[in-house]
Amino acid sequence: MEHEDEYSEDDYLIILGDVGVCGFSPTVEKETRQILRELPVTVLFIDGNHEHHQRLNEYPVDQWMGGKVHFIEPGIIHLMRGQVYDIEGTRFFTFGGAYSIDRSFRTEGVDWFPEEIPSQEEYEEGIRNLEKHDYKVDYILTHSAPREVAAALGYGEESAGEIVLRRYLQQIADEAEYNMWFFGHFHEDEVVEDTFCAMLDEIVVIDLGINRRVPSIWPALRSPSPHSVRSVPQPLRIC
């Protein structure tokens, strides 16, 4: 990997959902985890809709950088919904989850889980944590997008759960103070109003300042397709 010697476990790669660390296929999950283990950084990820949510939620809940996490294995950390993390003085609000438009072709408990849509408890916890920080963070990381942003990209709503989620994110977009909002899910690279960044192939580097580590944000591993997992770009070639 290019510039590999410049990185360590004190550097972070952030993935915006659909990671497959807890995947639908044991083969793809194994391949995905091996890819991430070989990276010279600590991998952080929020959950998307294409995750094995039951298995993901079986991991013990721990605290890290001020928010709740699942430590999946050394160097791989799940950033849970509705949390605020302070990483080297930079605050991140995270909220995973989204609606699967292809759910009718999937099997519940196998490759689709109702937990893809956040619970009322998760919604409420997110608001409480933002209130603790006076609704001020530096970056917001989600899998889905605020309602008006999704509409600007040309996406409608397929279910009541999806409407609730996007309205919730829209409320945060309207009330919080933040520099940028990054999200995945929509399979495109696009910027809305210079603030909301839909991500697919692009990689963004966030500079935390002099002598601070640099997290990079990467949209997804495109699991559970084995072909996609084998052909992912090198996420740290940016430096």
JOFENDA-V881184 format. One record per pair of residues at least 6 apart in sequence whose ideal C-beta (glycine too) atoms are under 8 Angstrom apart, sorted by the first residue. I is the first residue (numbers start at 1). J is the second residue. D is the distance in whole Angstrom. If there is no record, write none. Layout:
i=I j=J d=D
i=I j=J d=D
//
This chain:
i=1 j=39 d=8
i=1 j=40 d=7
i=1 j=234 d=6
i=1 j=236 d=6
i=1 j=237 d=7
i=2 j=234 d=7
i=2 j=236 d=8
i=2 j=237 d=5
i=2 j=239 d=8
i=3 j=236 d=7
i=3 j=237 d=8
i=3 j=239 d=5
i=4 j=40 d=5
i=4 j=236 d=7
i=6 j=239 d=6
i=7 j=40 d=4
i=7 j=41 d=5
i=7 j=236 d=6
i=7 j=239 d=8
i=8 j=40 d=6
i=8 j=41 d=7
i=9 j=40 d=8
i=9 j=41 d=7
i=9 j=42 d=5
i=9 j=75 d=6
i=10 j=42 d=7
i=10 j=213 d=5
i=11 j=40 d=8
i=11 j=41 d=4
i=11 j=42 d=7
i=11 j=213 d=5
i=11 j=214 d=6
i=11 j=215 d=7
i=12 j=41 d=6
i=12 j=42 d=5
i=12 j=43 d=8
i=12 j=44 d=5
i=12 j=87 d=7
i=12 j=213 d=7
i=12 j=215 d=4
i=12 j=216 d=8
i=13 j=39 d=6
i=13 j=41 d=5
i=13 j=42 d=7
i=13 j=43 d=5
i=13 j=44 d=7
i=13 j=215 d=7
i=13 j=216 d=5
i=13 j=218 d=6
i=13 j=235 d=5
i=13 j=236 d=7
i=14 j=44 d=5
i=14 j=45 d=7
i=14 j=46 d=8
i=14 j=79 d=8
i=14 j=141 d=7
i=14 j=215 d=5
i=14 j=216 d=7
i=14 j=217 d=5
i=14 j=218 d=7
i=15 j=43 d=7
i=15 j=44 d=7
i=15 j=45 d=4
i=15 j=46 d=8
i=15 j=217 d=8
i=15 j=218 d=5
i=15 j=219 d=7
i=15 j=220 d=6
i=15 j=221 d=7
i=16 j=45 d=8
i=16 j=46 d=6
i=16 j=48 d=8
i=16 j=141 d=6
i=16 j=142 d=8
i=16 j=143 d=6
i=16 j=182 d=6
i=16 j=183 d=6
i=16 j=184 d=4
i=16 j=185 d=8
i=16 j=199 d=6
i=16 j=217 d=7
i=16 j=218 d=7
i=16 j=219 d=5
i=16 j=220 d=6
i=17 j=45 d=7
i=17 j=46 d=5
i=17 j=47 d=6
i=17 j=48 d=3
i=17 j=49 d=8
i=17 j=50 d=8
i=17 j=51 d=8
i=17 j=96 d=6
i=17 j=98 d=7
i=17 j=143 d=4
i=17 j=184 d=5
i=17 j=185 d=7
i=17 j=219 d=8
i=17 j=220 d=6
i=18 j=48 d=4
i=18 j=49 d=7
i=18 j=50 d=5
i=18 j=51 d=7
i=18 j=143 d=7
i=18 j=184 d=7
i=18 j=185 d=8
i=18 j=220 d=4
i=18 j=221 d=7
i=18 j=222 d=7
i=18 j=223 d=6
i=19 j=32 d=7
i=19 j=45 d=5
i=19 j=47 d=8
i=19 j=48 d=7
i=19 j=51 d=7
i=19 j=220 d=7
i=19 j=221 d=5
i=19 j=223 d=7
i=20 j=28 d=6
i=20 j=29 d=6
i=20 j=32 d=4
i=20 j=50 d=7
i=20 j=51 d=7
i=20 j=221 d=6
i=20 j=223 d=3
i=20 j=224 d=6
i=20 j=229 d=7
i=21 j=29 d=7
i=21 j=32 d=6
i=21 j=33 d=6
i=21 j=36 d=7
i=21 j=45 d=7
i=21 j=51 d=8
i=21 j=56 d=8
i=21 j=72 d=6
i=21 j=76 d=6
i=21 j=78 d=7
i=22 j=29 d=7
i=22 j=51 d=6
i=22 j=52 d=4
i=22 j=53 d=8
i=22 j=55 d=4
i=22 j=56 d=4
i=22 j=72 d=8
i=23 j=29 d=4
i=23 j=32 d=6
i=23 j=51 d=7
i=23 j=52 d=6
i=23 j=223 d=5
i=23 j=224 d=5
i=24 j=50 d=8
i=24 j=52 d=6
i=24 j=110 d=7
i=24 j=111 d=4
i=24 j=223 d=8
i=24 j=224 d=5
i=25 j=224 d=5
i=25 j=226 d=7
i=27 j=226 d=7
i=28 j=223 d=6
i=28 j=224 d=5
i=28 j=225 d=8
i=28 j=226 d=5
i=28 j=229 d=6
i=29 j=223 d=8
i=31 j=226 d=7
i=31 j=229 d=5
i=31 j=230 d=7
i=32 j=221 d=6
i=32 j=223 d=6
i=32 j=229 d=6
i=33 j=73 d=7
i=33 j=76 d=7
i=35 j=221 d=7
i=35 j=229 d=7
i=35 j=232 d=7
i=36 j=43 d=5
i=36 j=75 d=7
i=36 j=76 d=6
i=37 j=73 d=8
i=37 j=75 d=7
i=37 j=76 d=8
i=39 j=75 d=8
i=39 j=235 d=7
i=39 j=236 d=7
i=40 j=236 d=8
i=41 j=75 d=8
i=41 j=236 d=7
i=42 j=75 d=5
i=42 j=76 d=8
i=42 j=77 d=7
i=43 j=75 d=6
i=43 j=76 d=5
i=43 j=77 d=7
i=44 j=77 d=5
i=44 j=79 d=5
i=44 j=215 d=7
i=45 j=76 d=8
i=45 j=77 d=8
i=45 j=78 d=6
i=45 j=79 d=7
i=46 j=78 d=8
i=46 j=79 d=5
i=46 j=81 d=8
i=46 j=94 d=5
i=46 j=95 d=7
i=46 j=96 d=4
i=46 j=141 d=6
i=46 j=142 d=7
i=46 j=143 d=6
i=47 j=53 d=7
i=47 j=56 d=6
i=47 j=78 d=7
i=47 j=81 d=7
i=47 j=96 d=4
i=47 j=97 d=6
i=47 j=143 d=7
i=48 j=96 d=6
i=48 j=97 d=7
i=48 j=98 d=6
i=48 j=116 d=8
i=48 j=143 d=4
i=48 j=184 d=6
i=48 j=185 d=6
i=48 j=220 d=7
i=49 j=97 d=7
i=49 j=98 d=4
i=49 j=99 d=6
i=49 j=100 d=5
i=49 j=116 d=4
i=49 j=143 d=7
i=49 j=185 d=7
i=50 j=100 d=7
i=50 j=111 d=8
i=50 j=223 d=7
i=50 j=224 d=6
i=51 j=113 d=8
i=51 j=116 d=8
i=52 j=113 d=7
i=53 j=113 d=4
i=53 j=115 d=4
i=53 j=116 d=6
i=54 j=109 d=7
i=54 j=113 d=6
i=54 j=115 d=7
i=56 j=70 d=7
i=56 j=78 d=6
i=57 j=70 d=8
i=57 j=115 d=7
i=59 j=70 d=4
i=59 j=71 d=7
i=59 j=72 d=6
i=59 j=78 d=7
i=60 j=70 d=7
i=60 j=71 d=8
i=61 j=68 d=5
i=61 j=69 d=7
i=61 j=70 d=7
i=61 j=80 d=7
i=62 j=68 d=7
i=62 j=69 d=6
i=62 j=70 d=7
i=62 j=71 d=6
i=63 j=69 d=7
i=64 j=71 d=8
i=64 j=77 d=6
i=64 j=85 d=7
i=65 j=85 d=4
i=65 j=86 d=6
i=65 j=87 d=5
i=66 j=83 d=8
i=66 j=84 d=6
i=66 j=85 d=6
i=66 j=86 d=5
i=67 j=79 d=7
i=67 j=80 d=7
i=67 j=83 d=3
i=67 j=84 d=6
i=67 j=85 d=5
i=67 j=94 d=7
i=67 j=129 d=7
i=68 j=80 d=5
i=68 j=83 d=5
i=69 j=77 d=5
i=69 j=78 d=6
i=69 j=79 d=6
i=69 j=80 d=6
i=69 j=83 d=8
i=70 j=77 d=7
i=70 j=78 d=4
i=70 j=80 d=7
i=71 j=77 d=6
i=71 j=78 d=8
i=72 j=78 d=6
i=79 j=85 d=7
i=79 j=92 d=8
i=79 j=94 d=4
i=79 j=96 d=8
i=79 j=141 d=7
i=80 j=94 d=7
i=80 j=96 d=8
i=81 j=94 d=7
i=81 j=95 d=5
i=81 j=96 d=5
i=81 j=97 d=6
i=81 j=118 d=6
i=81 j=122 d=5
i=81 j=125 d=8
i=81 j=126 d=7
i=82 j=94 d=8
i=82 j=95 d=6
i=82 j=118 d=8
i=82 j=122 d=5
i=82 j=123 d=7
i=82 j=124 d=8
i=82 j=125 d=4
i=82 j=126 d=3
i=82 j=127 d=8
i=82 j=128 d=8
i=82 j=129 d=6
i=83 j=93 d=7
i=83 j=94 d=5
i=83 j=125 d=8
i=83 j=126 d=8
i=83 j=129 d=6
i=84 j=91 d=6
i=84 j=92 d=7
i=84 j=93 d=5
i=84 j=94 d=8
i=84 j=129 d=5
i=84 j=130 d=7
i=84 j=132 d=7
i=84 j=133 d=6
i=84 j=137 d=6
i=85 j=91 d=7
i=85 j=92 d=5
i=85 j=94 d=7
i=87 j=208 d=7
i=87 j=213 d=8
i=87 j=215 d=7
i=88 j=208 d=5
i=88 j=209 d=8
i=88 j=212 d=5
i=88 j=213 d=6
i=89 j=208 d=7
i=89 j=209 d=8
i=89 j=212 d=7
i=90 j=138 d=5
i=90 j=139 d=7
i=90 j=206 d=7
i=90 j=208 d=5
i=91 j=133 d=7
i=91 j=136 d=7
i=91 j=137 d=4
i=91 j=138 d=5
i=91 j=139 d=7
i=92 j=137 d=7
i=92 j=138 d=7
i=92 j=139 d=5
i=92 j=140 d=8
i=92 j=141 d=6
i=93 j=126 d=8
i=93 j=129 d=7
i=93 j=130 d=6
i=93 j=137 d=5
i=93 j=139 d=8
i=93 j=140 d=5
i=93 j=141 d=7
i=93 j=172 d=8
i=93 j=176 d=7
i=93 j=178 d=7
i=94 j=140 d=8
i=94 j=141 d=5
i=94 j=142 d=7
i=95 j=118 d=7
i=95 j=122 d=8
i=95 j=126 d=6
i=95 j=140 d=8
i=95 j=141 d=8
i=95 j=142 d=5
i=95 j=143 d=8
i=95 j=169 d=7
i=95 j=172 d=8
i=96 j=118 d=8
i=96 j=142 d=7
i=96 j=143 d=5
i=97 j=115 d=8
i=97 j=116 d=6
i=97 j=117 d=6
i=97 j=118 d=5
i=97 j=122 d=8
i=97 j=143 d=6
i=97 j=144 d=7
i=97 j=165 d=7
i=98 j=116 d=6
i=98 j=117 d=8
i=98 j=143 d=5
i=98 j=144 d=4
i=98 j=162 d=8
i=98 j=165 d=7
i=98 j=185 d=5
i=99 j=116 d=7
i=99 j=117 d=6
i=99 j=144 d=7
i=99 j=158 d=6
i=99 j=159 d=5
i=99 j=161 d=6
i=99 j=162 d=4
i=99 j=165 d=7
i=100 j=106 d=7
i=100 j=112 d=6
i=100 j=116 d=6
i=101 j=158 d=5
i=103 j=112 d=5
i=106 j=112 d=4
i=108 j=114 d=7
i=111 j=224 d=7
i=117 j=161 d=4
i=117 j=162 d=7
i=117 j=164 d=8
i=117 j=165 d=6
i=118 j=165 d=6
i=118 j=168 d=8
i=123 j=168 d=6
i=126 j=168 d=8
i=126 j=172 d=8
i=130 j=137 d=7
i=130 j=172 d=7
i=130 j=176 d=6
i=135 j=175 d=6
i=135 j=176 d=4
i=135 j=177 d=6
i=136 j=176 d=7
i=136 j=177 d=5
i=136 j=178 d=8
i=137 j=176 d=7
i=137 j=177 d=7
i=137 j=178 d=5
i=138 j=178 d=6
i=138 j=179 d=5
i=139 j=178 d=6
i=139 j=179 d=6
i=139 j=180 d=6
i=139 j=181 d=7
i=139 j=182 d=7
i=139 j=206 d=7
i=140 j=172 d=7
i=140 j=173 d=8
i=140 j=176 d=7
i=140 j=178 d=5
i=140 j=180 d=8
i=140 j=181 d=4
i=140 j=182 d=7
i=141 j=181 d=8
i=141 j=182 d=5
i=141 j=183 d=7
i=141 j=217 d=7
i=142 j=169 d=6
i=142 j=181 d=7
i=142 j=182 d=8
i=142 j=183 d=5
i=143 j=183 d=6
i=143 j=184 d=5
i=143 j=185 d=5
i=144 j=150 d=7
i=144 j=162 d=8
i=144 j=165 d=6
i=144 j=166 d=6
i=144 j=169 d=6
i=144 j=183 d=6
i=144 j=185 d=5
i=145 j=153 d=7
i=145 j=166 d=7
i=145 j=169 d=6
i=145 j=181 d=8
i=145 j=183 d=5
i=145 j=185 d=7
i=145 j=186 d=7
i=145 j=196 d=7
i=145 j=198 d=7
i=146 j=166 d=6
i=146 j=169 d=4
i=146 j=170 d=4
i=146 j=172 d=7
i=146 j=173 d=4
i=146 j=181 d=8
i=146 j=196 d=7
i=147 j=157 d=8
i=147 j=163 d=8
i=147 j=166 d=4
i=147 j=167 d=6
i=147 j=169 d=7
i=147 j=170 d=4
i=148 j=170 d=6
i=148 j=173 d=7
i=149 j=170 d=8
i=149 j=173 d=7
i=149 j=181 d=8
i=149 j=183 d=8
i=149 j=192 d=5
i=149 j=193 d=8
i=149 j=196 d=5
i=150 j=157 d=8
i=150 j=166 d=6
i=150 j=186 d=7
i=152 j=192 d=5
i=152 j=193 d=8
i=153 j=186 d=6
i=153 j=188 d=7
i=153 j=190 d=6
i=153 j=192 d=7
i=153 j=198 d=6
i=155 j=186 d=6
i=157 j=163 d=5
i=157 j=166 d=7
i=173 j=181 d=7
i=173 j=196 d=8
i=180 j=195 d=6
i=180 j=196 d=8
i=180 j=197 d=6
i=181 j=195 d=6
i=181 j=196 d=5
i=181 j=197 d=7
i=182 j=197 d=5
i=182 j=199 d=6
i=182 j=204 d=7
i=182 j=217 d=5
i=183 j=196 d=7
i=183 j=197 d=7
i=183 j=198 d=6
i=183 j=199 d=7
i=184 j=198 d=8
i=184 j=199 d=6
i=184 j=200 d=7
i=184 j=219 d=4
i=184 j=220 d=5
i=185 j=198 d=8
i=186 j=198 d=5
i=186 j=200 d=8
i=187 j=200 d=6
i=188 j=198 d=6
i=188 j=200 d=5
i=189 j=198 d=6
i=189 j=199 d=6
i=189 j=200 d=5
i=189 j=201 d=6
i=189 j=202 d=5
i=190 j=197 d=8
i=190 j=198 d=4
i=191 j=197 d=5
i=191 j=198 d=8
i=192 j=198 d=7
i=197 j=204 d=7
i=199 j=217 d=7
i=199 j=218 d=8
i=199 j=219 d=4
i=200 j=219 d=5
i=200 j=220 d=8
i=201 j=219 d=7
i=201 j=233 d=7
i=202 j=219 d=7
i=203 j=216 d=6
i=203 j=217 d=7
i=203 j=218 d=5
i=203 j=233 d=8
i=203 j=235 d=6
i=203 j=237 d=8
i=203 j=238 d=5
i=204 j=216 d=7
i=204 j=217 d=5
i=205 j=214 d=6
i=205 j=215 d=8
i=205 j=216 d=5
i=205 j=217 d=8
i=205 j=238 d=6
i=205 j=239 d=7
i=206 j=214 d=7
i=206 j=215 d=5
i=206 j=216 d=7
i=206 j=217 d=7
i=207 j=214 d=6
i=208 j=214 d=6
i=208 j=215 d=7
i=214 j=239 d=7
i=216 j=235 d=7
i=216 j=236 d=7
i=216 j=238 d=6
i=218 j=235 d=5
i=221 j=228 d=7
i=221 j=229 d=6
i=221 j=232 d=6
i=222 j=228 d=4
i=222 j=229 d=7
i=222 j=232 d=7
i=223 j=229 d=6
//
